[in-house]
Amino acid sequence: MLNSHQPSQLKFVPVLVTDQETNKTSRVFFTHYNDDGYQFVVPTQRDYWLHWEVLAGSTLVKVDPTQIRIHRPDLLDDSSWVYITTSNIQLQNHYVVNGKTTIAMNYTGLPDPMDENTMHGDAYYNKTFVPDTWNYGDNQYNHTLFTMVALGPNNGALQANPRFCPPDGCTNEPEEVVDKREGILLWSEPETWSDGTQFPNGKPIAGENVTIPFGWNLIIDEDPAPLEVLDIQGNVTFSRTQDITLQAKCIQLTRNGYLLVWKMLIDFL
């Protein structure tokens, strides 16, 4: 059984369970009667990928789980095990399984389920981005892979959580930028980007790192050029009257940043 899955928009969405040996996928539906989760039976000694696709407007997109919990697995014999894998489009620093980090586990590859030193819940996080062969609507992604092992003789729950920051915390928070402006600013207006010190090219161009300062109320009313990093410290809202595509390798909300998206497409390059 799988439950306690996050974020909240995944709660009622079917989970896709892909058997890596056969490359066949089953769609398992959520039910309240199974501890608010999913119940499924699979052959052992295989690797199963768990992934979710969510309808955003009229488009199917992939959403990374921020928590999964394998709950009440069946007790089996010593030769029984399964790998549980999640594919993730966001790069994480490490994963935590029942309080133990993949950093502490220090595996350089998948833990051997038959090794006497392998423990129920041991895990490996492969940070190398590889193409995801699954089509989410018209979208395909590059992803990283997190895998933990569930051993047959142990039916203890396994809860896994990604961690974006290292165990001692993030130390690379962007410098605070404050620029209090009156009224509503528009992305399309050259005057919005008139501070030559902060925006030497004026309106952001392709490949730039852009910071939206605290004190701005900005409406994105046109398709911005594809950005490297968009750091939002102020208030940013997508126009409700236009179809907008925002493309960036990284979109981050820091300090008191706020982003309101209607039925628009955010494209992570």
Stockholm file with secondary structure:
# STOCKHOLM 1.0

chainA/1-269         MLNSHQPSQLKFVPVLVTDQETNKTSRVFFTHYNDDGYQFVVPTQRDYWLHWEVLAGSTLVKVDPTQIRIHRPDLLDDSSWVYITTSNIQLQNHYVVNGKTTIAMNYTGLPDPMDENTMHGDAYYNKTFVPDTWNYGDNQYNHTLFTMVALGPNNGALQANPRFCPPDGCTNEPEEVVDKREGILLWSEPETWSDGTQFPNGKPIAGENVTIPFGWNLIIDEDPAPLEVLDIQGNVTFSRTQDITLQAKCIQLTRNGYLLVWKMLIDFL
#=GR chainA/1-269 SS CEEEEESGGGTTSCEEEEETTTTEEEEECCBGGGTSEECCCCCSSEEEEEECEEEETTEEEECCCSEEEECSCCCCCTTCEEEEEEEESSCCSEEEETTEEHHHHTCSSCCCTTSTTCCTTCEEEEEEEEECCSCBTTBCCEEEEEEEEEETTCCCCEEEEEESSCTTCCCCCCCCCBCCCCSCEETTCGGGGCCTTTCTTSSCCTTCEEEECBTCEEEECSCCCCEEEEEECSEEEECSSSCCEEEEEEEEECTTCEEECCSCEEEEC
#=GC SS_cons         CEEEEESGGGTTSCEEEEETTTTEEEEECCBGGGTSEECCCCCSSEEEEEECEEEETTEEEECCCSEEEECSCCCCCTTCEEEEEEEESSCCSEEEETTEEHHHHTCSSCCCTTSTTCCTTCEEEEEEEEECCSCBTTBCCEEEEEEEEEETTCCCCEEEEEESSCTTCCCCCCCCCBCCCCSCEETTCGGGGCCTTTCTTSSCCTTCEEEECBTCEEEECSCCCCEEEEEECSEEEECSSSCCEEEEEEEEECTTCEEECCSCEEEEC
//
